[in-house]
Amino acid sequence: MLQFAVSVFRFSVLSMLLLVLLLAGCKANPPSKVETSIMNTMKHKITVGNRSQTNPFKGNAAAIQDGKEAFSHYCAACHGLDGQNTGVPFADRMSPPVPSLAGKDVQAYTDGQLKWVIDYGIWPSGMPGSKGTLSDDEIWSIVVYLRHLPPAGSLGEPEMYTH
């Protein structure tokens, strides 16, 4: 009987140790520079479509304001009002982190690619697709706004995070 109790105890200890090791392995770490470089190259060259699609609103000054308005309703929760994560409490804790839309990696996309990302999202990041939710005109105006983002912090924090 004692032998059985010792075996059960050892099994329990080993099971708990294995569980702790498994859970420790589940921790999300920020991507390394190499992982980031590989993924950015893949996205820019292979997985994100519409490289050659042109924006019908490019150069349209009114589209900047329309894009800012649409962006504030649909995108600011994750990207901040300025597109640079100002006031977004979880932006740097996601894996991968929410990118600044003013950053060189995002700005290197063509207008058509930015529209594609907004339409279909980027998996496995937290970027959802908006096809069917936003109209093509709204998406194109958001792309124009992304090309004319204001300075970081200049628009304050999204209201949903200030109360």
BELFENTA-V753869 format. One record per pair of residues at least 12 apart in sequence whose C-alpha atoms are under 10 Angstrom apart, sorted by sequence separation. I is the first residue (numbers start at 1). J is the second residue. D is the distance in Angstrom with one decimal. If there is no record, write none. Layout:
i->I j->J d->D
i->I j->J d->D
This chain:
i->69 j->81 d->9.6
i->71 j->83 d->8.6
i->76 j->88 d->8.5
i->77 j->89 d->9.8
i->78 j->90 d->8.1
i->79 j->91 d->7.6
i->117 j->129 d->7.1
i->118 j->130 d->5.8
i->119 j->131 d->4.5
i->68 j->81 d->8.2
i->78 j->91 d->6.7
i->85 j->98 d->7.5
i->116 j->129 d->8.8
i->117 j->130 d->8.8
i->118 j->131 d->7.5
i->119 j->132 d->8.2
i->68 j->82 d->8.8
i->77 j->91 d->9.7
i->84 j->98 d->9.0
i->85 j->99 d->7.7
i->86 j->100 d->9.2
i->116 j->130 d->9.6
i->117 j->131 d->9.8
i->119 j->133 d->9.0
i->68 j->83 d->9.8
i->84 j->99 d->7.4
i->85 j->100 d->6.2
i->115 j->130 d->9.8
i->116 j->131 d->9.2
i->119 j->134 d->8.2
i->83 j->99 d->8.8
i->84 j->100 d->4.3
i->85 j->101 d->8.4
i->115 j->131 d->9.8
i->118 j->134 d->9.0
i->119 j->135 d->9.4
i->83 j->100 d->6.2
i->84 j->101 d->5.8
i->85 j->102 d->9.9
i->119 j->136 d->8.7
i->82 j->100 d->9.2
i->83 j->101 d->5.2
i->84 j->102 d->6.4
i->79 j->98 d->7.1
i->82 j->101 d->8.6
i->83 j->102 d->6.8
i->84 j->103 d->8.3
i->78 j->98 d->7.2
i->79 j->99 d->7.8
i->80 j->100 d->9.2
i->82 j->102 d->8.8
i->83 j->103 d->9.7
i->119 j->139 d->7.8
i->78 j->99 d->9.5
i->79 j->100 d->7.2
i->80 j->101 d->9.8
i->115 j->136 d->8.5
i->118 j->139 d->7.0
i->79 j->101 d->7.6
i->117 j->139 d->10.0
i->118 j->140 d->9.5
i->115 j->138 d->10.0
i->116 j->139 d->9.3
i->115 j->139 d->6.2
i->118 j->142 d->9.0
i->114 j->139 d->8.9
i->115 j->140 d->6.6
i->118 j->143 d->8.9
i->114 j->140 d->8.8
i->115 j->141 d->9.6
i->98 j->125 d->8.4
i->115 j->142 d->8.5
i->96 j->124 d->8.7
i->97 j->125 d->8.4
i->98 j->126 d->7.9
i->112 j->140 d->8.8
i->114 j->142 d->9.2
i->115 j->143 d->6.7
i->95 j->124 d->9.2
i->96 j->125 d->6.2
i->97 j->126 d->8.9
i->98 j->127 d->8.4
i->111 j->140 d->8.1
i->114 j->143 d->6.5
i->95 j->125 d->7.2
i->96 j->126 d->8.1
i->113 j->143 d->9.6
i->114 j->144 d->9.9
i->94 j->125 d->8.5
i->95 j->126 d->8.4
i->112 j->143 d->8.8
i->94 j->126 d->7.9
i->111 j->143 d->6.4
i->114 j->146 d->9.0
i->110 j->143 d->9.6
i->111 j->144 d->8.1
i->111 j->146 d->9.5
i->111 j->147 d->8.9
i->107 j->146 d->8.0
i->106 j->146 d->9.2
i->107 j->147 d->7.3
i->106 j->147 d->9.9
i->75 j->118 d->9.6
i->102 j->146 d->7.3
i->101 j->146 d->6.9
i->102 j->147 d->8.0
i->101 j->147 d->9.0
i->102 j->148 d->8.8
i->102 j->149 d->6.8
i->78 j->126 d->9.2
i->101 j->149 d->8.2
i->102 j->150 d->9.0
i->78 j->127 d->8.9
i->102 j->151 d->9.0
i->102 j->152 d->8.8
i->75 j->127 d->9.8
i->100 j->152 d->9.4
i->58 j->111 d->8.8
i->55 j->110 d->9.3
i->56 j->111 d->9.9
i->54 j->110 d->8.3
i->55 j->111 d->6.1
i->74 j->130 d->8.9
i->53 j->110 d->8.1
i->54 j->111 d->6.4
i->55 j->112 d->6.7
i->51 j->109 d->7.8
i->52 j->110 d->7.4
i->53 j->111 d->7.2
i->54 j->112 d->5.8
i->50 j->109 d->9.9
i->51 j->110 d->5.9
i->52 j->111 d->8.3
i->53 j->112 d->4.5
i->54 j->113 d->9.5
i->55 j->114 d->10.0
i->74 j->133 d->9.4
i->36 j->96 d->8.9
i->50 j->110 d->8.2
i->51 j->111 d->7.6
i->52 j->112 d->6.2
i->53 j->113 d->7.7
i->55 j->115 d->8.7
i->74 j->134 d->8.6
i->44 j->105 d->8.7
i->48 j->109 d->9.0
i->49 j->110 d->9.8
i->50 j->111 d->8.4
i->51 j->112 d->5.4
i->52 j->113 d->8.1
i->53 j->114 d->10.0
i->54 j->115 d->9.7
i->30 j->92 d->9.2
i->43 j->105 d->10.0
i->44 j->106 d->9.3
i->50 j->112 d->4.8
i->51 j->113 d->5.2
i->53 j->115 d->8.9
i->83 j->145 d->9.3
i->30 j->93 d->8.5
i->49 j->112 d->7.6
i->50 j->113 d->5.1
i->51 j->114 d->8.9
i->53 j->116 d->9.4
i->82 j->145 d->9.7
i->83 j->146 d->7.4
i->29 j->93 d->9.4
i->30 j->94 d->8.3
i->31 j->95 d->7.4
i->41 j->105 d->9.5
i->44 j->108 d->8.0
i->45 j->109 d->9.6
i->48 j->112 d->9.4
i->49 j->113 d->5.7
i->50 j->114 d->8.4
i->51 j->115 d->9.7
i->70 j->134 d->8.7
i->82 j->146 d->9.0
i->28 j->93 d->9.4
i->29 j->94 d->9.3
i->30 j->95 d->6.0
i->31 j->96 d->6.6
i->40 j->105 d->7.2
i->44 j->109 d->6.6
i->48 j->113 d->6.1
i->49 j->114 d->9.0
i->50 j->115 d->7.9
i->51 j->116 d->8.8
i->84 j->149 d->8.6
i->28 j->94 d->8.6
i->29 j->95 d->7.0
i->30 j->96 d->6.3
i->31 j->97 d->8.8
i->40 j->106 d->9.2
i->43 j->109 d->9.1
i->44 j->110 d->9.0
i->47 j->113 d->9.8
i->48 j->114 d->8.5
i->49 j->115 d->9.1
i->50 j->116 d->6.2
i->82 j->148 d->9.8
i->83 j->149 d->6.8
i->84 j->150 d->9.1
i->86 j->152 d->6.8
i->87 j->153 d->8.2
i->28 j->95 d->6.6
i->29 j->96 d->8.6
i->30 j->97 d->7.5
i->48 j->115 d->9.8
i->49 j->116 d->6.1
i->50 j->117 d->9.3
i->71 j->138 d->8.7
i->75 j->142 d->9.2
i->82 j->149 d->6.2
i->83 j->150 d->8.3
i->84 j->151 d->8.5
i->85 j->152 d->8.3
i->86 j->153 d->5.7
i->28 j->96 d->9.0
i->37 j->105 d->9.8
i->48 j->116 d->6.8
i->49 j->117 d->8.2
i->70 j->138 d->6.4
i->71 j->139 d->8.8
i->74 j->142 d->9.8
i->81 j->149 d->9.3
i->82 j->150 d->5.9
i->83 j->151 d->9.3
i->84 j->152 d->5.9
i->85 j->153 d->8.7
i->86 j->154 d->8.9
i->44 j->113 d->8.2
i->48 j->117 d->6.9
i->69 j->138 d->9.2
i->70 j->139 d->8.1
i->81 j->150 d->9.1
i->82 j->151 d->7.1
i->83 j->152 d->7.9
i->84 j->153 d->7.9
i->86 j->155 d->8.5
i->87 j->156 d->7.3
i->88 j->157 d->7.5
i->43 j->113 d->9.5
i->47 j->117 d->10.0
i->67 j->137 d->9.1
i->68 j->138 d->9.8
i->71 j->141 d->8.8
i->72 j->142 d->9.6
i->82 j->152 d->6.1
i->83 j->153 d->9.5
i->86 j->156 d->7.1
i->87 j->157 d->4.5
i->88 j->158 d->7.6
i->49 j->120 d->9.7
i->66 j->137 d->9.3
i->67 j->138 d->6.6
i->70 j->141 d->7.9
i->71 j->142 d->6.0
i->81 j->152 d->9.2
i->82 j->153 d->6.7
i->86 j->157 d->5.9
i->87 j->158 d->6.5
i->48 j->120 d->9.2
i->66 j->138 d->7.5
i->67 j->139 d->7.6
i->69 j->141 d->9.2
i->70 j->142 d->6.6
i->71 j->143 d->9.3
i->80 j->152 d->9.4
i->81 j->153 d->8.5
i->82 j->154 d->7.2
i->83 j->155 d->9.8
i->85 j->157 d->8.8
i->86 j->158 d->8.0
i->87 j->159 d->9.2
i->88 j->160 d->9.5
i->89 j->161 d->7.8
i->48 j->121 d->9.4
i->66 j->139 d->9.9
i->67 j->140 d->7.6
i->68 j->141 d->7.9
i->69 j->142 d->8.4
i->80 j->153 d->8.8
i->81 j->154 d->8.9
i->82 j->155 d->6.1
i->85 j->158 d->9.6
i->87 j->160 d->9.6
i->88 j->161 d->7.2
i->43 j->117 d->9.8
i->48 j->122 d->8.3
i->63 j->137 d->9.1
i->66 j->140 d->9.6
i->67 j->141 d->4.2
i->68 j->142 d->6.6
i->71 j->145 d->8.0
i->81 j->155 d->6.2
i->82 j->156 d->8.0
i->87 j->161 d->6.9
i->88 j->162 d->10.0
i->47 j->122 d->9.1
i->63 j->138 d->8.9
i->66 j->141 d->6.0
i->67 j->142 d->3.9
i->68 j->143 d->9.6
i->70 j->145 d->9.4
i->71 j->146 d->9.0
i->80 j->155 d->8.7
i->81 j->156 d->7.2
i->82 j->157 d->8.6
i->87 j->162 d->8.2
i->64 j->140 d->9.8
i->65 j->141 d->8.1
i->66 j->142 d->7.5
i->67 j->143 d->7.1
i->68 j->144 d->8.9
i->69 j->145 d->9.2
i->80 j->156 d->8.4
i->81 j->157 d->6.7
i->82 j->158 d->9.3
i->63 j->140 d->8.2
i->64 j->141 d->6.3
i->65 j->142 d->9.0
i->67 j->144 d->6.5
i->68 j->145 d->5.8
i->80 j->157 d->6.5
i->81 j->158 d->6.1
i->63 j->141 d->5.0
i->64 j->142 d->7.4
i->66 j->144 d->9.0
i->67 j->145 d->5.0
i->68 j->146 d->8.5
i->80 j->158 d->6.0
i->81 j->159 d->9.5
i->43 j->122 d->8.8
i->62 j->141 d->8.8
i->63 j->142 d->7.9
i->64 j->143 d->8.6
i->65 j->144 d->9.1
i->66 j->145 d->8.0
i->67 j->146 d->8.1
i->79 j->158 d->9.3
i->80 j->159 d->9.8
i->57 j->137 d->8.3
i->61 j->141 d->9.9
i->63 j->143 d->9.1
i->64 j->144 d->5.6
i->65 j->145 d->7.3
i->68 j->148 d->9.4
i->77 j->157 d->9.6
i->78 j->158 d->9.4
i->56 j->137 d->8.8
i->60 j->141 d->9.0
i->63 j->144 d->6.5
i->64 j->145 d->4.7
i->67 j->148 d->9.8
i->68 j->149 d->8.7
i->76 j->157 d->9.0
i->77 j->158 d->6.9
i->80 j->161 d->9.9
i->55 j->137 d->9.7
i->58 j->140 d->8.4
i->62 j->144 d->9.7
i->63 j->145 d->7.3
i->64 j->146 d->8.4
i->76 j->158 d->6.6
i->77 j->159 d->9.2
i->57 j->140 d->6.6
i->58 j->141 d->8.5
i->61 j->144 d->8.8
i->62 j->145 d->10.0
i->64 j->147 d->8.7
i->65 j->148 d->10.0
i->76 j->159 d->9.7
i->77 j->160 d->7.7
i->55 j->139 d->9.8
i->56 j->140 d->7.4
i->57 j->141 d->6.6
i->60 j->144 d->8.2
i->61 j->145 d->9.6
i->64 j->148 d->7.2
i->76 j->160 d->9.6
i->77 j->161 d->8.6
i->55 j->140 d->6.3
i->56 j->141 d->9.1
i->57 j->142 d->9.9
i->58 j->143 d->8.7
i->59 j->144 d->8.0
i->64 j->149 d->9.1
i->54 j->140 d->9.5
i->55 j->141 d->8.7
i->57 j->143 d->8.9
i->58 j->144 d->6.3
i->72 j->158 d->8.3
i->57 j->144 d->7.1
i->58 j->145 d->9.9
i->55 j->143 d->8.1
i->56 j->144 d->9.8
i->55 j->144 d->8.2
i->58 j->147 d->9.5
